[in-house]
Amino acid sequence: MTLGDLKKAYLDKKIPKDVYIEKMFELHKQLFAYSKFIKNTDIERIEISTSTVIVTTSEEIKLIIDEVDRRLAPVEILNFGSYEKSETEMILQLAKDTTTVFDIGANIGWYSLMIAKRLKNAKIFAFEPIKKTFDYLKLNIKLNSANNIKPYNLGFADSKGQKVFYLRKTQSGSASMANIQEDKGAQKVVCKIMQLDEFVKAKKLKVDFIKCDTEGSELLVFKGAKKTILNNRPIILAEMLRKWSAKFNYHPNEIIDFLKSAGYLCFIAKNKRLKKFSQMTDSTKETNFFFLHPIKHKSEIEKLS
């Protein structure tokens, strides 16, 4: 029985008061169970109000939990203790306080908020095409008073216009321009997309860092960002999964080759160090990869390799 069911049963006189009190107390014990449980995680506290549940991390970043989304960053931290820790640590080692960051596929804002918290003078552009997820992103930005984050309800690809995205309500982080999980119940959401190069030109920006996690369409994003990559040589963090890129008819090695043609080297983050990576194989376990230019980022490579 849920809390609500128990209370209704008591009010309807289906269970006596003493039984109701005992059963409710057993459920209330979970409050203390969570207090003990989060000691071994990157979560500092959990706040419950009449409208929301808010998780605050050890970095004092506040994140609203969606009650149906089972793979949000704060839920992942509850489940596994941390969220993409190696990648987060490496970003914070590579990004400078005056960095202009593009967070492409920002979801509810984990990376944007982490960078904004640590680097007060950084300029962060957070892009999230799914309207519902974008609304959570804006709420989290407001909740954290992260005034150096500018959110955009927009996606990037190698073309411009309207595009159908496939959204699983229980997993917003897997929203993609392809039905990557072959979920027949996935909701089709029409979103605005454009080329990153067009956005950069219109806003007259110089990009220093790109984080790209678009659930399989990363190569399309980079093709639409070719001029920016060649002209600005930003540090790049990209998610690359064979099973997702296959839905877009390419292999992750094509991203490595594409960026190699622009002069980039590929790395993985391990134990707070950069380790060179050449080609993805069927045995590759890593899913997030850093790309640095050996000339522009020479000092970073020497320091962290």
N, C-alpha and C positions, 0 to 999 in steps of 0.2 A: 504493500500500500504506500502511496505517496503521502507527503505532508497534507496536501489538500484533501485527499481521499479520507485520511484519518480524521481530520477535523470535521469533514462533512458527516462521517459516520457517527461521531460524537454528538454533533448538533442535531442529527436525525434520531438520536437516542438509540442507536444500534449497538453502541458499546458503552459501558459504564465509565465514569470519570476516572477512576483509579487505573483502569486498563488503558484508557486514552493517554493519561500522563506518562505511564511506563513506556508505551509504544512510541510516543513522541520523543521521549528522552533518548531512546535508542537511536532515533534518526538524528537528533541534535548532536549526538556524539561525533558525527562526521565533521562538525566544525573544528573540533579538537584534533581529529585525525588529520585534517588538512593542515592544521598548524604545525604538526610534527612532520608531515610529509614534505612540505616545501623547504624544510631546513637543508635538504640536500639538493636543492635546485637553484636556478638563477632568479627565482621569484622571492621577493621580499615580503609581500603581503597581498591579500585578496580582499577587496571591498565589495560588500553586497548592499545594494540599495533597492528601492521598490521598482526601478526600471532597468538597472544594468548590473553586471558583474564586471569589476575592473581589477585587472592584475597589474601590480607594480613590480618591476624587475629590480634587481640589485643595483642597476644603473639609474634607478629612479625614473624609469620610463613607464608610463601608464598606457595600458592597452585594454580596450573594451573587448569582451568575449561575446561572440555571436552564439546563441544557445544551440544552433543546429550545425555549425561548422566545426567539424572534428579535427581539422589539420591546421588551424590557425597557429601562428607563432607562439602565443601564450599557452595554448593547449599542448603544443609540442614540448614546450619547456616543462609543463606539468608532467608529461609522459616520460620524457627522456633527460630532464635536468637542465638542458640548454638547447639553444637553437642555432644551428649552423655556426658553431663557435669558432672553428678554424677560419672560416671565411670572414666572419665579423672581425676577428682579431687582426687578420691580414689587411682588411680594408682600412682599419684604424691606424695601422702602421704605414700604409701607403698614402693615404689621403692627407693633404695639408690643410691648414686652417683657412686658407683662401681658395680652396678647391671649389670648382663648379661641377656638381655631380648630377648625372641623369640616372634616376632610379626607374628603369623601364620594367613594368610588371611589378609595381610597388605593393600591390595587395593592400593590407591594412597599415603598412608603413614601417615595418620592423627596421629595415636598413636605413631608410630616410631618417627615422627618429633617433637611431643610434648615432649616426653621423652628426645630426643636428645637435645632439646632446654633448658630444665630445668636441666638435669643431664649431664654435659659436659663430665664426665668420664665414663658414662655408655657405655656398648658395646651392640649394638642393631643389631640383625639379623632379617631382614625383608623378609618374604617369600610370594611370590605372583605367583601362577601358570599360570595365564592368561597373555600371552605375551604382548598384547596391554596395559593392566592395569599395568603390570610390567614396561613397557617403561615410563608410566606416573610417576610411583613410582621413577624411576631413575632420571627423569627430576626434580621432586620435591626435591629429595635429593641434587642434584647439585645446584638447585636454592637457597637452604637454606644453602649451604656449610656444610651440616651435615656429616662430615667425620667420625663420630662414628657410622654410620649406614652402614651395609653391606647387600645389596639386593641380593636375590636369586630367580631365576625364577623356583620355585619348590613348590610342594604341599606335605603335609604329610597325611598318612593314616596308615592302619595296614598291608600294603603290599608294594611291590616295582615294578616299571615298568612304563608303559604308561597308562593313564586313560582319558576317554572322559569326558570333562566338558561341561556343558550347559551354554551358555552366552547370555544374553539379551543385545543388544547394548545400549539400553537406561537405563540400570541399572546394571553396572558392579559389584556392591556390592552383587548381588544375584547369581553370578556365582557359580555353584555347580556341584558335581559329580552325582547329580540326577536332573532331570528336575523339580525342586521343584515348579515352578509356572505353570507347564503344558502348557508351551508356545510352540505351534507348530512351531513358527518362530524362536525359539532359535537356535543360532549357535552352532554347535558341534566343540569343540576345544580339540585337543589331547595335554595333558600336562604330564610332568614328576612328578611322586610321589615316595616317599620312606618313610621308618619308621623314626621317629624322633630319636629313639635310635641309628640307624645306623649313622645318621648325627653327633650326639653328640660324638659318639665313634671315628668317622673318624677325627673330628676336635679337639678332646680331650678337650671338653668344660665342664664347670660346669654351669648349668642353674639356675638362681635365680628367674626369672619371665617369665611366659608364658601367652600370650594373644592369645586366640584361637577363631576365628570367621570364620567358614568354611561352613556356610549355610547348617547345618544339619548333617554333617559328623564328628562332634566334638568327638563323642565316638570312632570312628575309629582312629582319631588322638591320643587320649589318650591311646588306646590299643597298638598303635605302639610306645608309649612313656613310657611304664610301668616301664622299668628299670631306666630311667632318673627321673621319678617321685619318685620312691622308694629311689633312691640313693641321689638325689639332694634336694628333697622336695621343689620345687619352689612354689612361690605364683602363683596361676592360676586365670585368668579371662576367663570365657567361656560364649559364647552366647548359650542359650538353648531355642529353640522354639518347642512346641509340633508339630506344623504343618510341620516343616521342618524335624525334627527327624523321623517323621512317614514315610517319603519318604525313610528312611534308615532302616525301620522296627525295631525301638526301641523307647522308651519313655525317655524323659530327666531325669527321676528319676534313670535310669540305669547309667547315668553319676555320679549322686550324690552317688549312691551305689558303683560304681567302685572306685571313689576317697575316699569314706569312708573306703573301704577295705585297702586303703593305709594310713589310719589314718587321713584323712582330714575332716574338718568341712566346711559347706557351709554357705555363707553370701550374703546378698544384701547390696548395698550402698545406704544410705538414709541420707540426711542432713549432709554429710561429716562424717557419722558414719557407722560402720559395724553392721548389724542386722542379727542374726542367722536365717537360713532358713533350713527347714527339708525336705519337700516334695512338689513337684509341683502338683497342682490340676487344674481343669478346670477353676477356678476363678483366678489363678495366672496371674498377669499383667506384672511382671518383666520379662525381657528377658536376662539380663546380670548378671552373678553370680561370686562371688569371692570364692576361696577355699584356706584356710590356714591350716597349720599343727599346732595343739595346743601346741606342744612342741617347734618346731623350730621357730614358729611365735608367741610365747606366749606374748612377749612384744607388738607386733603390735596389737594383739587381745585385750589385756588389755587397750591399749592406745585409740583404736578407737571404742570399743564396747560401 
